[in-house]
Amino acid sequence: TAVDAVENRKKREECWILKVAVKDKIIEVSCGEGRQQLRWLGHVGIARYDEENGQGWKELGIPVAISRANGSKLNGGAIIREVLKNGDLVVVETSLDA
């Protein structure tokens, strides 16, 4: 039906924005429909920590843990849209955290 077609188009056009806390910064990451793994979100947050070159991993390494704002740990292999809501904040711990 026409209503179903409109709903399907809205779902396809949906663009999730999540906040990723990496050390002292909160980075907004556009996630499309949120079908990526949380691990991807951690890597993007780390890369964008370096605002000038997008190479934050040189200073921070790789994501070793991703948590909700309340501290509960998330599985890096989980799909974003299955465990988070659009606009949520996650905290990334990195392999080179002091």
C-alpha positions as a Python dict, from the first residue, in 0.01 Angstrom:
ca = {
    (1, 'T'): (0, 0, 0),
    (2, 'A'): (99, 364, -28),
    (3, 'V'): (125, 393, 352),
    (4, 'D'): (367, 98, 366),
    (5, 'A'): (577, 252, 88),
    (6, 'V'): (605, 581, 278),
    (7, 'E'): (700, 400, 601),
    (8, 'N'): (962, 192, 421),
    (9, 'R'): (1112, 505, 263),
    (10, 'K'): (1126, 677, 605),
    (11, 'K'): (1310, 378, 750),
    (12, 'R'): (1563, 381, 463),
    (13, 'E'): (1620, 754, 501),
    (14, 'E'): (1664, 732, 878),
    (15, 'C'): (2003, 860, 988),
    (16, 'W'): (2115, 778, 1340),
    (17, 'I'): (2345, 1016, 1525),
    (18, 'L'): (2523, 879, 1831),
    (19, 'K'): (2754, 1051, 2076),
    (20, 'V'): (3085, 877, 2139),
    (21, 'A'): (3289, 977, 2445),
    (22, 'V'): (3659, 921, 2389),
    (23, 'K'): (3884, 1047, 2669),
    (24, 'D'): (3801, 1418, 2710),
    (25, 'K'): (3588, 1461, 2394),
    (26, 'I'): (3235, 1377, 2289),
    (27, 'I'): (3218, 1310, 1916),
    (28, 'E'): (2893, 1294, 1719),
    (29, 'V'): (2895, 1008, 1469),
    (30, 'S'): (2643, 966, 1189),
    (31, 'C'): (2556, 596, 1168),
    (32, 'G'): (2311, 578, 878),
    (33, 'E'): (2046, 324, 976),
    (34, 'G'): (2258, 191, 1265),
    (35, 'R'): (2331, -147, 1109),
    (36, 'Q'): (2703, -147, 1193),
    (37, 'Q'): (2863, -328, 1484),
    (38, 'L'): (2940, -129, 1797),
    (39, 'R'): (3308, -205, 1739),
    (40, 'W'): (3286, 11, 1422),
    (41, 'L'): (3147, 298, 1630),
    (42, 'G'): (3444, 270, 1867),
    (43, 'H'): (3693, 280, 1580),
    (44, 'V'): (3524, 584, 1423),
    (45, 'G'): (3520, 768, 1755),
    (46, 'I'): (3889, 700, 1806),
    (47, 'A'): (3979, 806, 1451),
    (48, 'R'): (3783, 1131, 1483),
    (49, 'Y'): (3941, 1209, 1821),
    (50, 'D'): (4222, 1351, 1606),
    (51, 'E'): (4013, 1631, 1454),
    (52, 'E'): (4290, 1748, 1222),
    (53, 'N'): (4401, 1422, 1058),
    (54, 'G'): (4138, 1163, 1157),
    (55, 'Q'): (4412, 936, 1291),
    (56, 'G'): (4331, 915, 1662),
    (57, 'W'): (4445, 553, 1675),
    (58, 'K'): (4806, 670, 1661),
    (59, 'E'): (4758, 825, 2005),
    (60, 'L'): (4482, 604, 2147),
    (61, 'G'): (4515, 260, 1988),
    (62, 'I'): (4200, 52, 1936),
    (63, 'P'): (3872, 24, 2126),
    (64, 'V'): (3892, -234, 2404),
    (65, 'A'): (3555, -166, 2570),
    (66, 'I'): (3235, 19, 2484),
    (67, 'S'): (2988, 108, 2757),
    (68, 'R'): (2659, 287, 2797),
    (69, 'A'): (2666, 624, 2975),
    (70, 'N'): (2558, 442, 3295),
    (71, 'G'): (2872, 223, 3278),
    (72, 'S'): (2712, -104, 3163),
    (73, 'K'): (2938, -282, 2913),
    (74, 'L'): (2820, -349, 2557),
    (75, 'N'): (2925, -631, 2324),
    (76, 'G'): (3143, -491, 2043),
    (77, 'G'): (2987, -736, 1798),
    (78, 'A'): (2632, -619, 1869),
    (79, 'I'): (2444, -424, 1602),
    (80, 'I'): (2398, -57, 1694),
    (81, 'R'): (2023, -35, 1628),
    (82, 'E'): (1958, -353, 1829),
    (83, 'V'): (2115, -226, 2154),
    (84, 'L'): (2107, 155, 2137),
    (85, 'K'): (1862, 431, 2054),
    (86, 'N'): (1922, 719, 1817),
    (87, 'G'): (2097, 995, 2013),
    (88, 'D'): (2249, 767, 2280),
    (89, 'L'): (2591, 827, 2433),
    (90, 'V'): (2852, 552, 2452),
    (91, 'V'): (3192, 559, 2622),
    (92, 'V'): (3494, 406, 2449),
    (93, 'E'): (3797, 277, 2639),
    (94, 'T'): (4109, 250, 2428),
    (95, 'S'): (4410, 20, 2431),
    (96, 'L'): (4650, 308, 2498),
    (97, 'D'): (4448, 478, 2774),
    (98, 'A'): (4683, 596, 3048),
}
